[in-house]
Amino acid sequence: MANFDYKLLAALAEVIELQSFELAAQKLFISQSAVSQRIKALEEHVGQPVLIRNQPIVATIAGEQLLSHFKKVKQLEHELVPLLSPDTPIKPMKVALAVNADSIATWFIDAITPVLKNYLVELNLIIEHEERTLDKLRSGQAIGAVSVIEKPLKGYRSFKLGEMQYCLVASKGFAQKYFPDGVSRRSLKMAPAISYDHKDDMHVRYIAKHFNLAASEYYCHSVRSSEAFVELVKQGVAYCLLPKLQIEQELKTGQLISLCPDKDLVETLYWHSWVLVKGINKKMSEQIVSFGQKKLA
């Protein structure tokens, strides 16, 4: 196979990102038919389809590998240009990171703030479940990720950050209403819980492990916001698992109480980054690891 034509890879990247051949054409300043021709030429070059033309438009496995390669090359270019042409105006470097919602709500923003203040960065925070953030690295959508998985992908490395402790909490009024005799299989069947969405199995695993209840045996709100979790629990309308780091003050003042203090859940978090990470991306990774290890120690 001959070397890649990066105009073809750029067309694939824009179609996937913008979810439109027409918008990709506008972004690349070419016609829509030219975009289609570039995608076709790329598929002929690699001998297989690179995207599935549905809604949404998704990359095939081969397409994801090509996108991952292309975005790594673009990152290296971003790092190289200011070194070769220090007097050239520098555009903001695009940095995409895949992070779980609980980390963003507790420590991650503080970790990356120094880099954002001192360097020209255009940040894209991709919020994803901690079990699935590595998918964003695999597809090339992100260059770094927080995950509960220790083993890195090929070409990446992982660093242990520390442990995130979760406890099952509710307001005093909620606990008195639904758990007057303590938390049990019977009382849990009637008490409303909260989870992030249908893909979030942390609550399901916790309840199954400690109370032998399947998800179908109780009801659970879906709320895609860690901050909203806290507010709903404080309002006394549900109970849920929350990071202790996020509710230290509420636990201290008694606004929230731990329902099962002897059954805390501990998740170990890891930071994953590209082996060849350089420049601003390297500074970002080092800052995240350093801050995360201190905060989650």
PAGUBA-604860 format. One record per residue (C-alpha): x, y, z. Coordinates in nm, 3 decimals, always signed. Layout:
<pts>
<pt <X Y Z>>
...
</pts>
This chain:
<pts>
<pt <+0.000 +0.000 +0.000>>
<pt <+0.137 +0.342 -0.102>>
<pt <+0.159 +0.636 +0.139>>
<pt <-0.164 +0.804 +0.249>>
<pt <-0.297 +1.112 +0.075>>
<pt <-0.384 +1.330 +0.372>>
<pt <-0.642 +1.527 +0.174>>
<pt <-0.844 +1.207 +0.167>>
<pt <-0.804 +1.157 +0.542>>
<pt <-0.903 +1.519 +0.603>>
<pt <-1.224 +1.464 +0.408>>
<pt <-1.307 +1.158 +0.618>>
<pt <-1.236 +1.346 +0.942>>
<pt <-1.462 +1.638 +0.849>>
<pt <-1.751 +1.418 +0.732>>
<pt <-1.745 +1.226 +1.061>>
<pt <-1.707 +1.537 +1.278>>
<pt <-1.971 +1.747 +1.099>>
<pt <-2.203 +1.455 +1.016>>
<pt <-2.258 +1.596 +0.669>>
<pt <-2.091 +1.575 +0.326>>
<pt <-2.226 +1.922 +0.247>>
<pt <-2.082 +2.084 +0.562>>
<pt <-1.754 +1.900 +0.511>>
<pt <-1.735 +2.044 +0.161>>
<pt <-1.791 +2.396 +0.295>>
<pt <-1.524 +2.346 +0.562>>
<pt <-1.272 +2.219 +0.304>>
<pt <-1.371 +2.477 +0.038>>
<pt <-1.446 +2.209 -0.220>>
<pt <-1.764 +2.075 -0.378>>
<pt <-1.979 +1.808 -0.216>>
<pt <-1.907 +1.573 -0.505>>
<pt <-1.534 +1.627 -0.447>>
<pt <-1.577 +1.516 -0.085>>
<pt <-1.758 +1.202 -0.203>>
<pt <-1.482 +1.137 -0.455>>
<pt <-1.216 +1.170 -0.186>>
<pt <-1.398 +0.925 +0.041>>
<pt <-1.434 +0.683 -0.250>>
<pt <-1.067 +0.721 -0.339>>
<pt <-0.970 +0.651 +0.023>>
<pt <-1.188 +0.338 +0.029>>
<pt <-1.029 +0.218 -0.296>>
<pt <-0.686 +0.288 -0.149>>
<pt <-0.742 +0.078 +0.164>>
<pt <-0.964 -0.177 -0.009>>
<pt <-1.261 -0.150 +0.227>>
<pt <-1.532 +0.093 +0.342>>
<pt <-1.421 +0.368 +0.581>>
<pt <-1.763 +0.494 +0.687>>
<pt <-2.124 +0.380 +0.706>>
<pt <-2.355 +0.618 +0.522>>
<pt <-2.640 +0.624 +0.771>>
<pt <-2.766 +0.877 +1.025>>
<pt <-2.556 +0.926 +1.222>>
<pt <-2.261 +0.876 +0.986>>
<pt <-2.016 +0.644 +1.163>>
<pt <-1.666 +0.527 +1.080>>
<pt <-1.598 +0.160 +1.021>>
<pt <-1.320 -0.010 +1.218>>
<pt <-1.080 +0.075 +0.935>>
<pt <-1.215 +0.431 +0.931>>
<pt <-1.157 +0.469 +1.305>>
<pt <-0.798 +0.351 +1.266>>
<pt <-0.740 +0.601 +0.985>>
<pt <-0.897 +0.882 +1.189>>
<pt <-0.685 +0.798 +1.491>>
<pt <-0.370 +0.808 +1.277>>
<pt <-0.473 +1.132 +1.107>>
<pt <-0.545 +1.313 +1.433>>
<pt <-0.212 +1.203 +1.580>>
<pt <-0.033 +1.346 +1.277>>
<pt <-0.228 +1.673 +1.310>>
<pt <-0.129 +1.696 +1.677>>
<pt <+0.237 +1.653 +1.586>>
<pt <+0.201 +1.925 +1.321>>
<pt <+0.048 +2.163 +1.577>>
<pt <+0.346 +2.106 +1.805>>
<pt <+0.603 +2.140 +1.527>>
<pt <+0.485 +2.463 +1.358>>
<pt <+0.571 +2.704 +1.644>>
<pt <+0.912 +2.543 +1.680>>
<pt <+0.996 +2.592 +1.312>>
<pt <+0.829 +2.933 +1.278>>
<pt <+0.831 +3.097 +1.622>>
<pt <+0.727 +3.434 +1.480>>
<pt <+0.424 +3.298 +1.298>>
<pt <+0.089 +3.373 +1.472>>
<pt <-0.015 +3.059 +1.649>>
<pt <-0.373 +2.937 +1.636>>
<pt <-0.521 +2.780 +1.950>>
<pt <-0.426 +2.417 +1.977>>
<pt <-0.729 +2.190 +1.980>>
<pt <-0.714 +1.947 +2.271>>
<pt <-0.986 +1.684 +2.310>>
<pt <-1.007 +1.488 +2.636>>
<pt <-1.251 +1.213 +2.735>>
<pt <-1.349 +1.233 +3.102>>
<pt <-1.623 +1.092 +3.323>>
<pt <-1.879 +1.332 +3.468>>
<pt <-1.784 +1.268 +3.831>>
<pt <-1.421 +1.365 +3.769>>
<pt <-1.529 +1.686 +3.597>>
<pt <-1.758 +1.767 +3.891>>
<pt <-1.489 +1.708 +4.153>>
<pt <-1.125 +1.755 +4.050>>
<pt <-1.058 +1.762 +3.677>>
<pt <-1.133 +2.129 +3.607>>
<pt <-0.890 +2.236 +3.879>>
<pt <-0.629 +2.004 +3.728>>
<pt <-0.634 +2.156 +3.380>>
<pt <-0.691 +2.522 +3.474>>
<pt <-0.318 +2.616 +3.495>>
<pt <-0.257 +2.492 +3.140>>
<pt <-0.565 +2.672 +3.006>>
<pt <-0.450 +2.997 +3.170>>
<pt <-0.093 +2.981 +3.040>>
<pt <-0.131 +2.838 +2.689>>
<pt <-0.343 +2.900 +2.382>>
<pt <-0.575 +2.599 +2.394>>
<pt <-0.917 +2.527 +2.246>>
<pt <-1.054 +2.258 +2.476>>
<pt <-1.308 +1.991 +2.388>>
<pt <-1.418 +1.798 +2.697>>
<pt <-1.596 +1.480 +2.593>>
<pt <-1.809 +1.353 +2.883>>
<pt <-1.832 +0.975 +2.878>>
<pt <-1.868 +0.686 +3.121>>
<pt <-1.543 +0.592 +3.290>>
<pt <-1.568 +0.243 +3.138>>
<pt <-1.603 +0.384 +2.785>>
<pt <-1.367 +0.682 +2.764>>
<pt <-1.099 +0.470 +2.597>>
<pt <-1.334 +0.427 +2.301>>
<pt <-1.275 +0.798 +2.232>>
<pt <-0.899 +0.735 +2.216>>
<pt <-0.949 +0.433 +1.994>>
<pt <-1.156 +0.634 +1.748>>
<pt <-0.917 +0.930 +1.754>>
<pt <-1.175 +1.167 +1.900>>
<pt <-0.958 +1.236 +2.206>>
<pt <-0.587 +1.241 +2.286>>
<pt <-0.624 +1.167 +2.657>>
<pt <-0.878 +0.999 +2.883>>
<pt <-0.970 +0.926 +3.244>>
<pt <-1.071 +0.561 +3.280>>
<pt <-1.125 +0.283 +3.533>>
<pt <-0.937 +0.053 +3.296>>
<pt <-0.567 +0.020 +3.369>>
<pt <-0.442 -0.151 +3.051>>
<pt <-0.359 +0.108 +2.784>>
<pt <-0.440 +0.083 +2.415>>
<pt <-0.156 +0.014 +2.174>>
<pt <+0.050 +0.331 +2.136>>
<pt <-0.076 +0.474 +2.466>>
<pt <+0.032 +0.451 +2.829>>
<pt <-0.158 +0.474 +3.155>>
<pt <-0.086 +0.635 +3.491>>
<pt <-0.266 +0.552 +3.814>>
<pt <-0.438 +0.862 +3.950>>
<pt <-0.592 +0.726 +4.268>>
<pt <-0.923 +0.618 +4.412>>
<pt <-1.265 +0.778 +4.388>>
<pt <-1.483 +0.681 +4.685>>
<pt <-1.861 +0.667 +4.644>>
<pt <-2.128 +0.638 +4.911>>
<pt <-2.502 +0.581 +4.893>>
<pt <-2.668 +0.898 +5.020>>
<pt <-3.003 +1.068 +5.076>>
<pt <-3.151 +1.356 +5.270>>
<pt <-3.268 +1.288 +5.626>>
<pt <-3.630 +1.337 +5.525>>
<pt <-3.600 +1.092 +5.237>>
<pt <-3.433 +0.833 +5.458>>
<pt <-3.708 +0.865 +5.720>>
<pt <-3.978 +0.826 +5.454>>
<pt <-3.837 +0.535 +5.254>>
<pt <-3.588 +0.370 +5.491>>
<pt <-3.734 +0.408 +5.845>>
<pt <-3.604 +0.063 +5.938>>
<pt <-3.285 +0.085 +5.734>>
<pt <-3.199 +0.001 +5.373>>
<pt <-3.324 -0.342 +5.267>>
<pt <-3.432 -0.529 +4.956>>
<pt <-3.793 -0.451 +5.037>>
<pt <-3.746 -0.078 +5.101>>
<pt <-3.528 -0.032 +4.792>>
<pt <-3.806 -0.158 +4.567>>
<pt <-4.018 +0.146 +4.654>>
<pt <-3.749 +0.417 +4.676>>
<pt <-3.661 +0.628 +4.367>>
<pt <-3.293 +0.619 +4.273>>
<pt <-3.085 +0.817 +4.022>>
<pt <-2.836 +0.701 +3.759>>
<pt <-2.654 +0.893 +3.484>>
<pt <-2.831 +0.714 +3.198>>
<pt <-2.919 +0.363 +3.078>>
<pt <-2.550 +0.287 +3.012>>
<pt <-2.449 +0.373 +3.368>>
<pt <-2.430 +0.043 +3.555>>
<pt <-2.249 +0.163 +3.869>>
<pt <-2.572 +0.193 +4.070>>
<pt <-2.702 -0.135 +3.927>>
<pt <-2.381 -0.319 +4.021>>
<pt <-2.383 -0.172 +4.371>>
<pt <-2.744 -0.266 +4.448>>
<pt <-2.702 -0.612 +4.295>>
<pt <-2.386 -0.679 +4.496>>
<pt <-2.511 -0.566 +4.836>>
<pt <-2.887 -0.630 +4.813>>
<pt <-2.925 -0.890 +4.540>>
<pt <-3.174 -0.677 +4.347>>
<pt <-3.191 -0.661 +3.968>>
<pt <-3.243 -0.326 +3.794>>
<pt <-3.593 -0.434 +3.688>>
<pt <-3.698 -0.466 +4.053>>
<pt <-3.677 -0.094 +4.143>>
<pt <-3.718 +0.234 +3.961>>
<pt <-3.447 +0.482 +3.875>>
<pt <-3.440 +0.836 +3.730>>
<pt <-3.192 +0.909 +3.449>>
<pt <-3.012 +1.243 +3.486>>
<pt <-2.704 +1.326 +3.277>>
<pt <-2.545 +1.566 +3.527>>
<pt <-2.340 +1.498 +3.839>>
<pt <-2.435 +1.838 +3.978>>
<pt <-2.806 +1.764 +3.925>>
<pt <-2.758 +1.437 +4.116>>
<pt <-2.654 +1.633 +4.422>>
<pt <-2.937 +1.885 +4.391>>
<pt <-3.206 +1.619 +4.350>>
<pt <-3.079 +1.426 +4.650>>
<pt <-3.063 +1.745 +4.860>>
<pt <-3.422 +1.821 +4.758>>
<pt <-3.524 +1.485 +4.902>>
<pt <-3.669 +1.332 +4.586>>
<pt <-3.423 +1.043 +4.539>>
<pt <-3.117 +0.863 +4.669>>
<pt <-2.800 +0.774 +4.476>>
<pt <-2.431 +0.697 +4.475>>
<pt <-2.216 +1.010 +4.487>>
<pt <-1.841 +1.072 +4.516>>
<pt <-1.750 +1.167 +4.871>>
<pt <-1.524 +1.432 +4.721>>
<pt <-1.829 +1.603 +4.575>>
<pt <-2.040 +1.611 +4.891>>
<pt <-1.789 +1.660 +5.172>>
<pt <-1.967 +1.970 +5.302>>
<pt <-2.317 +1.817 +5.279>>
<pt <-2.205 +1.510 +5.474>>
<pt <-2.029 +1.726 +5.732>>
<pt <-2.334 +1.945 +5.795>>
<pt <-2.578 +1.655 +5.791>>
<pt <-2.766 +1.787 +5.488>>
<pt <-2.701 +1.445 +5.335>>
<pt <-2.645 +1.119 +5.520>>
<pt <-2.473 +0.798 +5.422>>
<pt <-2.732 +0.520 +5.400>>
<pt <-2.480 +0.235 +5.409>>
<pt <-2.158 +0.366 +5.568>>
<pt <-2.010 +0.015 +5.575>>
<pt <-2.068 -0.040 +5.203>>
<pt <-1.874 +0.234 +5.022>>
<pt <-1.778 +0.179 +4.659>>
<pt <-1.420 +0.250 +4.547>>
<pt <-1.321 +0.304 +4.182>>
<pt <-0.956 +0.332 +4.082>>
<pt <-0.896 +0.591 +3.809>>
<pt <-0.620 +0.599 +3.546>>
<pt <-0.503 +0.864 +3.301>>
<pt <-0.431 +0.744 +2.947>>
<pt <-0.226 +0.945 +2.698>>
<pt <-0.041 +0.888 +2.374>>
<pt <+0.316 +0.756 +2.413>>
<pt <+0.453 +1.027 +2.179>>
<pt <+0.265 +1.315 +2.340>>
<pt <+0.462 +1.641 +2.317>>
<pt <+0.440 +2.012 +2.393>>
<pt <+0.114 +2.146 +2.533>>
<pt <-0.046 +1.803 +2.530>>
<pt <+0.241 +1.669 +2.738>>
<pt <+0.212 +1.959 +2.983>>
<pt <-0.163 +1.892 +3.007>>
<pt <-0.108 +1.522 +3.076>>
<pt <+0.161 +1.589 +3.336>>
<pt <-0.062 +1.841 +3.512>>
<pt <-0.358 +1.602 +3.517>>
<pt <-0.149 +1.317 +3.657>>
<pt <+0.022 +1.533 +3.919>>
<pt <-0.298 +1.699 +4.041>>
<pt <-0.507 +1.382 +4.019>>
<pt <-0.258 +1.179 +4.224>>
<pt <-0.260 +1.443 +4.498>>
<pt <-0.639 +1.487 +4.502>>
<pt <-0.725 +1.117 +4.482>>
<pt <-0.450 +0.990 +4.713>>
</pts>
